[in-house]
Amino acid sequence: MPPGAPLLVVYGSGAVMLPGLVSGLPDATSLQLSDYEGAPWSNVLAERGDEIAPTMLEFLSRAEQLRPIEPARLVDGDGEIAGITYRIRGSGPPVLLLPLNLARSQWEPLVPVLAQHHTTIVVGGAHMGVVPLLEGRMQGRYRGVLRAVVDRAHPRNEDAVLEVGCGPGAVARWRSGLLVA
């Protein structure tokens, strides 16, 4: 990160090393959410957006004072370009929101608030964020390990198999024959 570049870091109470790292960055703004662990499957914006929104708006305002950004001239709408989906809302200086954890929809609680002052652009798609990483596991060694576990379990076709917390469903699709292994 270049010196003088603003940085906003939001983290839960379970973060151990992060507060020390952030304090060493003079241009960083941080918000620690008390009593919040922030697991990868959590939806922090749905659960704590009321705390995050004011901090984020204040951060963006300070950043714009340091380095003014021209308003974007984009029309509200949704679309897709080369497999990347986008949703545009609001007007003003642009704010680009990348995927958090598993879902683009996690930004939705903040979009109306941000769109009051900014052209808010939320991007997603099959090739962005954590989902491609999880999907890619089934293309590598993980698939071989999984095959060995399933082979040892000797499931019959009529057996029900429950996949819990394994990502975007690649294991279930593989097991059902929808993903070629």
C-alpha positions as CSV (number, residue, x, y, z in Angstrom):
1,M,0.0,0.0,0.0
2,P,1.5,3.4,-1.0
3,P,2.2,5.8,1.9
4,G,-0.7,8.2,2.4
5,A,-3.2,5.8,0.9
6,P,-6.3,5.7,3.2
7,L,-7.3,2.3,4.5
8,L,-10.4,1.2,6.4
9,V,-10.2,-2.0,8.4
10,V,-13.2,-3.5,10.1
11,Y,-12.6,-6.5,12.4
12,G,-14.2,-8.5,15.1
13,S,-13.2,-9.0,18.7
14,G,-11.6,-12.3,17.9
15,A,-8.8,-10.6,15.8
16,V,-5.6,-11.0,17.8
17,M,-2.8,-9.6,15.6
18,L,-4.8,-7.1,13.5
19,P,-5.1,-4.3,16.0
20,G,-1.3,-4.1,16.4
21,L,-0.8,-4.2,12.6
22,V,-3.4,-1.5,12.0
23,S,-1.9,0.8,14.7
24,G,1.3,0.7,12.8
25,L,-0.3,2.2,9.7
26,P,-0.6,5.9,10.2
27,D,-3.3,6.4,7.5
28,A,-5.5,3.6,8.6
29,T,-8.9,3.9,10.2
30,S,-10.2,0.9,12.1
31,L,-13.4,-0.2,13.6
32,Q,-13.4,-3.1,16.1
33,L,-16.8,-4.7,16.5
34,S,-17.1,-5.8,20.1
35,D,-18.6,-9.2,20.8
36,Y,-18.2,-10.2,17.1
37,E,-16.1,-13.1,16.0
38,G,-16.6,-12.7,12.2
39,A,-16.5,-16.2,10.9
40,P,-16.0,-16.5,7.1
41,W,-19.6,-17.5,6.7
42,S,-20.8,-14.6,8.7
43,N,-22.7,-11.7,7.1
44,V,-21.1,-8.9,9.1
45,L,-22.9,-6.1,7.1
46,A,-26.4,-7.6,7.8
47,E,-25.5,-8.2,11.4
48,R,-23.6,-5.1,12.2
49,G,-24.1,-2.7,9.2
50,D,-25.6,0.0,11.5
51,E,-22.2,0.3,13.2
52,I,-20.2,0.0,10.0
53,A,-22.1,2.4,7.8
54,P,-21.3,5.7,9.8
55,T,-17.6,4.7,10.0
56,M,-17.4,3.9,6.3
57,L,-19.1,7.2,5.3
58,E,-16.8,9.2,7.5
59,F,-13.8,7.4,6.1
60,L,-14.9,8.0,2.5
61,S,-15.5,11.7,3.3
62,R,-12.0,12.1,4.8
63,A,-10.5,10.3,1.9
64,E,-12.3,12.5,-0.6
65,Q,-11.0,15.6,1.2
66,L,-7.5,14.4,0.9
67,R,-7.8,13.4,-2.8
68,P,-11.1,14.7,-4.5
69,I,-12.6,12.2,-6.9
70,E,-14.8,13.3,-9.7
71,P,-18.4,12.0,-9.6
72,A,-19.0,9.0,-11.8
73,R,-21.5,9.5,-14.6
74,L,-23.0,6.0,-14.6
75,V,-26.7,5.1,-14.8
76,D,-28.3,2.8,-12.1
77,G,-28.5,-0.7,-13.4
78,D,-27.3,-4.3,-13.3
79,G,-25.3,-6.1,-15.9
80,E,-22.5,-8.5,-16.8
81,I,-19.2,-8.1,-18.7
82,A,-17.0,-11.1,-19.3
83,G,-18.5,-13.1,-16.5
84,I,-18.2,-10.2,-14.0
85,T,-21.6,-9.1,-12.7
86,Y,-22.2,-5.5,-11.5
87,R,-24.9,-3.4,-9.8
88,I,-24.7,0.4,-10.0
89,R,-26.7,2.6,-7.6
90,G,-26.5,6.2,-6.7
91,S,-24.5,9.2,-7.8
92,G,-21.3,11.0,-6.7
93,P,-17.7,9.8,-6.4
94,P,-17.4,6.1,-7.2
95,V,-17.1,3.4,-4.6
96,L,-16.2,-0.1,-5.9
97,L,-17.2,-2.9,-3.6
98,L,-15.6,-6.3,-4.2
99,P,-17.0,-9.7,-2.9
100,L,-16.8,-10.3,0.8
101,N,-16.4,-14.0,1.6
102,L,-19.0,-15.9,-0.3
103,A,-21.7,-13.6,-1.5
104,R,-21.9,-10.3,-3.4
105,S,-25.3,-9.8,-1.6
106,Q,-23.4,-9.2,1.7
107,W,-23.0,-5.6,0.6
108,E,-26.7,-5.0,0.0
109,P,-27.4,-3.6,3.5
110,L,-24.9,-0.8,2.9
111,V,-25.7,0.0,-0.7
112,P,-28.7,2.3,0.0
113,V,-26.7,4.3,2.5
114,L,-23.6,4.6,0.3
115,A,-25.7,5.4,-2.8
116,Q,-27.0,8.6,-1.1
117,H,-23.5,10.1,-1.5
118,H,-21.6,7.9,-4.0
119,T,-21.9,6.0,-7.2
120,T,-21.9,2.6,-5.6
121,I,-20.7,-0.3,-7.8
122,V,-20.9,-3.9,-6.4
123,V,-19.2,-6.5,-8.5
124,G,-19.3,-10.3,-8.3
125,G,-19.4,-13.3,-10.5
126,A,-18.1,-16.9,-10.7
127,H,-14.4,-15.8,-11.0
128,M,-14.3,-13.3,-8.1
129,G,-13.9,-13.8,-4.4
130,V,-13.6,-17.0,-2.4
131,V,-16.1,-19.1,-4.4
132,P,-13.6,-19.8,-7.3
133,L,-11.1,-20.9,-4.8
134,L,-13.6,-23.3,-3.2
135,E,-14.8,-24.5,-6.6
136,G,-11.2,-25.1,-7.7
137,R,-10.6,-27.5,-4.8
138,M,-12.6,-30.1,-6.7
139,Q,-10.2,-29.8,-9.7
140,G,-7.1,-30.6,-7.6
141,R,-5.9,-33.0,-4.9
142,Y,-8.8,-32.3,-2.7
143,R,-11.0,-34.3,-5.1
144,G,-8.7,-37.3,-4.7
145,V,-8.9,-37.1,-0.9
146,L,-12.6,-36.8,-1.0
147,R,-12.9,-39.7,-3.4
148,A,-10.9,-41.9,-1.0
149,V,-13.1,-40.9,1.9
150,V,-16.3,-41.6,-0.1
151,D,-15.0,-44.9,-1.4
152,R,-14.2,-46.0,2.2
153,A,-17.7,-45.1,3.3
154,H,-19.2,-47.3,0.6
155,P,-22.4,-45.2,0.1
156,R,-25.2,-46.8,-2.0
157,N,-27.0,-44.8,-4.6
158,E,-30.1,-44.7,-2.4
159,D,-28.2,-43.3,0.6
160,A,-28.6,-39.6,1.5
161,V,-25.3,-37.7,1.9
162,L,-25.4,-34.4,3.7
163,E,-22.8,-31.8,2.8
164,V,-22.4,-29.1,5.5
165,G,-20.1,-26.1,5.4
166,C,-18.1,-27.3,2.4
167,G,-18.3,-24.2,0.3
168,P,-20.5,-23.5,-2.7
169,G,-21.8,-27.1,-3.3
170,A,-19.0,-28.5,-5.5
171,V,-18.8,-31.7,-3.3
172,A,-22.6,-32.3,-3.5
173,R,-22.6,-31.7,-7.3
174,W,-19.6,-34.1,-7.6
175,R,-21.5,-36.7,-5.6
176,S,-24.7,-36.3,-7.6
177,G,-22.8,-36.7,-10.9
178,L,-23.3,-33.0,-11.9
179,L,-19.6,-32.3,-11.6
180,V,-17.4,-34.7,-13.5
181,A,-14.6,-36.0,-11.3
